[in-house]
Amino acid sequence: MSLAFGGVDAQVPAPMHSVGRSGGHVRPGFKRLVLIYLWLVIVTGCFVYVEPSPYDVLLLGAMVVLPVAGLIALPRGLSVYLLLLCGIVAGGFVASTQAGIFAVPVKHVTITLYLALTSFVLAAFVAKNPTPHTRLIMSAYVTAGLIASIAALIGYFNLVPALYEVLTEFGRARGTFKDPNVLGAFLVPAILYALNGMLNGRTSRALLWSAVLMVLVLATLLSYSRGAWLNAAVGLVTYGFFAFVMSESNRKRAKLLALGIMGALVIVGGLVAIATVPEISERLGERASFEQSYDVGPEGRFGGQRKAAALVASHPLGIGALEFARLHHPEDVHQVYLNMYLNTGWLGGTFYLLLVLTTIVLGLRLVIRDRGSDGISIVLLAAFLGMVVEGLVVDTDHWRHFYLIMALVWGMALAPSSQRRTAP
């Protein structure tokens, strides 16, 4: 998990559409400080108890200093990313005019605008020097995941009784997050990155990554989040498929297959071991059901989604963010695609679908282009697809890591060809 700050962006010619040409006159020491600052900002992404979180505040500073340090580039295709994001936000402001309480949906859309703009700048940062900058962000992300996971395990196993209520919710591990469901989902990209490190690293590093992986997986499991479990399953299957198919040799395929079988056996063994604890076994069985009491019936989750679909059909401009739970149903939609059509109308909802589909296409192109590389592109595609599928049962439109992973995909996929294979 080396941060690899030294040499990042050094001796790299500015691309034709680079922003901040004066970045070449910026002292290397200042650039290194900016990179360290950004790494620390990403690490703070695991502390989400209050709104705005420390990450939100500190990221604003990064959005200012990255261009000043000459650490962003703007390939032509990145304008499409900004256009799609702005289309979603525009639809949200239009839909806000249909709401009964104007200030609430406007605040919600303003947060979306903030997430969109920061995601765009992060994509430009990655486009400047794809591999080193992505590794920097993901190393910080895994660090954040470890912090959250260790806190979650401390809370769940009541190792510090005074912190039990802070680090758990209704007997579920939540760590440094407000919601166990968001904790579980946040950890999935870190799990995939750790898995990739274990499979592609040397023996000593592979052992370290395997230890990290076990901590992340256990915390995800004990979050008891069905959405996160689905997210992880999709991500792991996607990663395994592309890592196997895109391997440059049969020898590496055999290694992946052997390690995959060993990993599966370890996971199954671990599940059997922790299932011997009655409390864990009972809760796992309860949460594994896809039809909880709050899912079924006209006032349940699925009934709410049917109401939402009817409202989408009859309200082309949308109804405004958070209006569904205020006026039409006891809770939110819990389905991001219906939710986006309600929050941003047909305009914003369609732009959102286009954004998701375009990101998937770019991710697939990135994986094919980087065949035989270090596997990071596969991690990003797998992580994004996991969130896309989880969006069928959860509202993911304000997840910070959704916009972060999406920025990584766009930045790497659209980076100028001269930058794509830059060594860290």
Secondary structure by P-SEA (a helix, b strand, c coil): cccccccccccccccccccccccccccaaaaaaaaaaaaaaaaacccccccccaaaaaaaaaaaaaaaacccccccaaaaaaaaaaaaaaaaaaaaaacccaaaaaaaaaaaaaaaaaaaaaaaaaaaccaaaaaaaaaaaaaaaaaaaaaaaaaaaccccccccccccccccccccccaaaaaaaaaaaaaaaaaaaacccaaaaaaaaaaaaaaaaaaaacccaaaaaaaaaaaaaaaaaaaaacccaaaaaaaaaaaaaaaaaaaaaaaaaaccaaaaaaaaaaaccccccccccccaaaaaaaaaaaaaacccccccccccccccccccccaaaaaaaaccaaaaaaaaaaaaaaaaaaaaaaaaaccccaaaaaaaaaaaaaaaacccccccccaaaaaaaaaaaaaaacccccccccc
